[in-house]
Amino acid sequence: MKKIIAFGASSSKQSINKQLATFAASQFQNVSVEILDLNDYEMPIFSVDKEKENGIHPLAQEFYTKLGSADLIIISFAEHNGNFSTAFKNILDWTSRINAKTFQEKPMLLLATSPGARGGSSVLEIANKRFPFQGGIVKGSFSLPSFYENFDAEKGITNEELKNEFVKIVNSIEF
């Protein structure tokens, strides 16, 4: 059985991006899904000095191993000042020291959402451009604007036009 690793790239306990990533993973059939919580991978702020003193943090190795176990990686990005959340960026920095191809040539579905009308589109653009250099094979991406108006915890995406766009992207992904 194929395996999906999915997570919201946020440390918020009420992460709307974790909700979107979880929903996205549930749209695939005949797969096993593991939802990660970035709070389980909290490490000191990366620095080369800390790496020299202590080596690669064990949680970075654990995260890297989880990514390697996936047949598809789904990430939904929180946007903090137009970029990755600090929690995600720190995990990415530590993990990239194990292998610059952090995503290990895995297919990826990249998502973003926010309460605002742009739906995290700035951070999604950054990820779409950056991740191929880090071993991610981006198979699709989708931004959900105005999360609270367009998403329901039980129904998923409620805006029909956005839902149709999302379904088309999900259905196009082979892994």
C-alpha positions, 0 to 999 in steps of 0.5 A: 500500500502506498504511503502519504506523509502530510503536515501543515507547515505550522506549529499552531495547535489549531493550524488551518494548514494542518486541516487542509493537508489532512483533508487533501490526504483523505482525497486519495484512495487505497493509501495509508496516511500519516499526519505529522505535527511540527510540534513533535520536531521542535529543535534549537534554532539551527546554526553551524555552531550547534551542529559542530558542537552536538551533531545533527539533531536526532529529531531532524534525522527522525523527520528526514526518515519520515519523509523518506518513508513516503510515496507522496508528501503533502505540505500545506504552508502557513505564511508568516510575513510572506515566507515559511513559518519559523517552525518549518524553516528550522526543521528544513534547515536541520534536515537539509544538513543530512541531505541537500535533497531533503525531499529525496526525489519524492512526489509532492503536493504543495498547498497553502491557505490563510484567512486572507484573500491571497491564501498564502500564495507568496509562501506557496510560490517560494516552495514551488520554486525552491523544493525541486532544488531540494529533491522534491518532485512537485506534482501539483499545488493549490492555494485556498484563499479565505479559509474560514469562508471556503472550508468546513471541517466536515465538508472540506472545500465548500466553494464549488469553483475552488473545490473543482480546481482542487479535485482536478489537481488531486486527480492528476497526481500519480505516484 
